[in-house]
Amino acid sequence: MAVRVTPRASKEVLAAGTDEHLAARVCAPPVDGAANEAVIALVAKTFQVPRSAVRLTGGETARIKRLLLSGDSDMLARRAASL
């Protein structure tokens, strides 16, 4: 899954973005991986999976991150569709 990240937002939210990615707004600044960690925590909370089930696989310093979620694919797809 791809997520477009906006750091230093006033509140944290994960929403539908485009056909290619979701949109995440996180309060953390893009310094020392803080925004990456905030995105992982937000995705885990939104998809109701443990943080260990969300892995950053690409885009560590880019605005668009590639994440890998582990878990029941049908349940994850339903939650993504509900955003």
Protein Blocks (a to p, Z undefined) as FASTA:
>chain_A
ZZdddehifbdcdddfbfkbccdddfbdceehlmmmmmmmmmmmmnopafklpccfehkl
bmbdcdddedjfklmmmmmmmZZ
